[in-house]
Amino acid sequence: GEGGEGWRRSLVAAQAARGYDDELEAWWVPDVGLESSPLYLALRATLVGEAELEGHLAADAADPADALRQPIAREAAVRERLASLFER
């Protein structure tokens, strides 16, 4: 089963639908505004805590995808994961 992480998989899948090309097996990465790209938001989804996400939703975002546009507590880890993807 999905366990308690189904919400996280849904967030990543929503970003993949916006920015992943199955045929090329690659994410779209913009020249500018990387922090708002689907790949960056998907990486945030892998690291955001459920309570933190709910806090963003309660504050000012009706949609979980919009909540991911806010920096998260583990933002440094998001940047590290992104850098490691680009090093491959």
Order of alpha helices (4+ residues) and beta strands (2+ residues): alpha-beta-beta-alpha-alpha-alpha-alpha
